[in-house]
Amino acid sequence: MLSTQSSRAVKLANKASSARLADCLSSSYDFPSRPPCRLQVMHNNDLKKTHRDAIWDIFELNMRSLYEDSSFGWDPQSKRKELFHALSRYLLVSEGGSTELLAFVHFRFEVEEDENVLYCYDIQIKPSAQGLGLGRILLDELAKLGSIFRMEKILLTVLKKNMRAIKFYEAVGFSVDPTSPGYLESDEELSPENAEADYEILSKQIMSDVE
Ligand SMILES: CC(C)(COP(=O)(O)OP(=O)(O)OC[C@H]1O[C@@H](n2cnc3c(N)ncnc32)[C@H](O)[C@@H]1OP(=O)(O)O)[C@@H](O)C(=O)NCCC(=O)NCCS
């Protein structure tokens, strides 16, 4: 059963407006030799068709072959349902004066295993803007939001084959979550079923004094 305290923080976070979230974050970022990047915070309800199409295009470009080759399979209908869920929130990054989407983060405030979590469903950066430090910045922004809205950790799922993403998450402080099929206490062995899983659940504790 969910504790009242846990679900209360999540309910409050889910009621917060996009403007309230945006007030907690930087509105632009500078990278050497590039126009400044602009950050927008949006709720699923605020997304226009052009946003949804651009989000889908980056997702498909980056992830289609990984999904096709995984136990999840490539299922556009169910992924669109997940992306554009009623509680989905977005950080959207565009460059200079352009409205073209460069990167996005899709996240939600949820209760998982009786904990308040900020679940990062997707972080997707166009290939031309990968490796600049934008991914690290965006996850730091999620940690700020998590701290302000009293979430305990950031949680995410990653395919084991996505080695680049795993290296990235390790570099920015994530580790295997106790709910992951690959999580091991020191004296345990993985069950055959857990060893076969082609994904891991990673998490990072949120510091309560970020702001
Ligand atoms: C994974 C992804 C979000 C990382 O974002 P990014 O902006 O490219 O990463 P950053 O430049 O912020 O890198 C941060 C750190 O991660 C590590 N890192 C990033 N890419 C790496 C790679 N290919 N190999 C090893 N380490 C890497 C580095 O240590 C880097 O630290 P540094 O800044 O001190 O060099 C981005 O590459 C991406 O969108 N990939 C395709 C989509 C995807 O796989 N998303 C995750 C789905 S679970």
The ligand as a MOL file (V3000), in Angstrom:
LIG
                    3D

  0  0  0     0  0            999 V3000
M  V30 BEGIN CTAB
M  V30 COUNTS 48 50 0 0 0
M  V30 BEGIN ATOM
M  V30 1 C 23.1730 9.2980 -24.0280 0
M  V30 2 C 23.0410 10.8130 -24.2500 0
M  V30 3 C 21.7560 11.3190 -23.6130 0
M  V30 4 C 24.2520 11.4890 -23.5390 0
M  V30 5 O 24.1400 12.8890 -23.6980 0
M  V30 6 P 25.3910 13.7310 -24.1970 0
M  V30 7 O 25.0130 15.1710 -24.2130 0
M  V30 8 O 25.8710 13.1390 -25.4650 0
M  V30 9 O 26.4470 13.4540 -23.0280 0
M  V30 10 P 27.4010 14.5190 -22.3320 0
M  V30 11 O 28.1640 15.2270 -23.3970 0
M  V30 12 O 26.6230 15.3580 -21.3670 0
M  V30 13 O 28.3830 13.5710 -21.5340 0
M  V30 14 C 28.4360 13.5300 -20.1160 0
M  V30 15 C 29.4340 12.4810 -19.7020 0
M  V30 16 O 29.0080 11.2010 -20.1180 0
M  V30 17 C 30.1180 10.4400 -20.6000 0
M  V30 18 N 29.8490 10.0240 -21.9710 0
M  V30 19 C 28.9870 10.5940 -22.8380 0
M  V30 20 N 28.9860 9.8960 -24.0050 0
M  V30 21 C 29.8910 8.8910 -23.8420 0
M  V30 22 C 30.3940 7.8430 -24.6820 0
M  V30 23 N 29.9490 7.6910 -25.9280 0
M  V30 24 N 31.3220 7.0090 -24.1920 0
M  V30 25 C 31.7970 7.1600 -22.9350 0
M  V30 26 N 31.3720 8.1390 -22.0930 0
M  V30 27 C 30.4440 8.9780 -22.5440 0
M  V30 28 C 31.3400 11.2970 -20.5570 0
M  V30 29 O 32.0720 10.8930 -19.4050 0
M  V30 30 C 30.8070 12.6680 -20.3300 0
M  V30 31 O 31.5890 13.2930 -19.3650 0
M  V30 32 P 32.4660 14.5710 -19.7350 0
M  V30 33 O 31.4300 15.6470 -19.9380 0
M  V30 34 O 33.2710 14.7810 -18.5270 0
M  V30 35 O 33.2050 14.2150 -20.9800 0
M  V30 36 C 23.0850 11.2080 -25.7550 0
M  V30 37 O 24.2960 10.7880 -26.2880 0
M  V30 38 C 21.9290 10.6370 -26.5600 0
M  V30 39 O 20.9030 11.2980 -26.7200 0
M  V30 40 N 22.1010 9.4120 -27.1060 0
M  V30 41 C 21.0980 8.7820 -27.9610 0
M  V30 42 C 19.7840 8.4910 -27.2340 0
M  V30 43 C 19.9730 7.5970 -26.0250 0
M  V30 44 O 20.6320 6.5650 -26.0600 0
M  V30 45 N 19.3430 8.0190 -24.9090 0
M  V30 46 C 19.3330 7.2660 -23.6710 0
M  V30 47 C 18.2400 6.2430 -23.7240 0
M  V30 48 S 18.1980 5.2790 -22.2330 0
M  V30 END ATOM
M  V30 BEGIN BOND
M  V30 1 1 1 2
M  V30 2 1 2 3
M  V30 3 1 2 4
M  V30 4 1 2 36
M  V30 5 1 4 5
M  V30 6 1 5 6
M  V30 7 2 6 7
M  V30 8 1 6 8
M  V30 9 1 6 9
M  V30 10 1 9 10
M  V30 11 2 10 11
M  V30 12 1 10 12
M  V30 13 1 10 13
M  V30 14 1 13 14
M  V30 15 1 14 15
M  V30 16 1 15 16
M  V30 17 1 15 30
M  V30 18 1 16 17
M  V30 19 1 17 18
M  V30 20 1 17 28
M  V30 21 1 18 19
M  V30 22 1 18 27
M  V30 23 2 19 20
M  V30 24 1 20 21
M  V30 25 1 21 22
M  V30 26 2 21 27
M  V30 27 1 22 23
M  V30 28 2 22 24
M  V30 29 1 24 25
M  V30 30 2 25 26
M  V30 31 1 26 27
M  V30 32 1 28 29
M  V30 33 1 28 30
M  V30 34 1 30 31
M  V30 35 1 31 32
M  V30 36 2 32 33
M  V30 37 1 32 34
M  V30 38 1 32 35
M  V30 39 1 36 37
M  V30 40 1 36 38
M  V30 41 2 38 39
M  V30 42 1 38 40
M  V30 43 1 40 41
M  V30 44 1 41 42
M  V30 45 1 42 43
M  V30 46 2 43 44
M  V30 47 1 43 45
M  V30 48 1 45 46
M  V30 49 1 46 47
M  V30 50 1 47 48
M  V30 END BOND
M  V30 END CTAB
M  END
